[in-house]
């Protein structure tokens, strides 16, 4: 094998390696997004109600602080 053939073979191997790395990275990213979406979907109605109430309370208390000049 001459030098040009060796460089071509090495370049092809490096390109194939990067192709594999990119596809594995994309697969891991899609998996992480799917996991996060599934995890966030598990909020119970009670948790949702408490979160909404706490948000309303914070806004109400925040507007009281602004009116008092704090």
N, C-alpha and C positions, 0 to 999 in steps of 0.2 A: 504494500500500500504506500503510495507516495504522500508527500506532505499535504497537498491539496485535498486528497481523499480523506486524510485523517482530520483535517480542519472541518471539512464538510460533515463527516460523521460526528465529530464533537459538537458542532453547531446544531445538528439535528437532535442529538441527545439532550442538549441544553434546552432547546425549544420544546421538546416533548416533556421534559421535567417541568418547565414553567406552565405548560398547558395543564398538566396534572395538578399542580399547586393552585392554579386559578380555579379550576373546577372544584377542588376540595374546599377551598376558601369560600366559594359561592354556596356550596352545599352546607357548610357550617353556618354561614350567615343566615341562610333561609331557615335552617333548623332553629337557630337562636330567636329569630323573629317569630316563628310559629310557637315556640315554647313560651315566649313572653306574652303573646296574644292569648294563649290558652290559660296562662296563669292569671292574667288580669281579668279574665271572664268569670272567675270563680268568686265574685263578690256577692254575698247574700243580700237579699232585700233589706234586712235589718242593718247590715253594715252600710249600705247605700243610704238608707234613711238617716243614720247617725252622721254620716259624712256630710250630707246636705244640710242637716240641722246645725252642725258645727260651723260650716261655711257661712250660713246665715248669721249665726251668733257673732262670728268674727267680723263680718261686714258691719253688723249693727254696732258692735263695740268700737270698731275703727271709725265709723262716722261720728260717734259720740266724742271720741278723742279729738277728731279734727275740729268739731264745733267748739270744743273747750279751748282750742289753741295749743294743744300739746304737740 
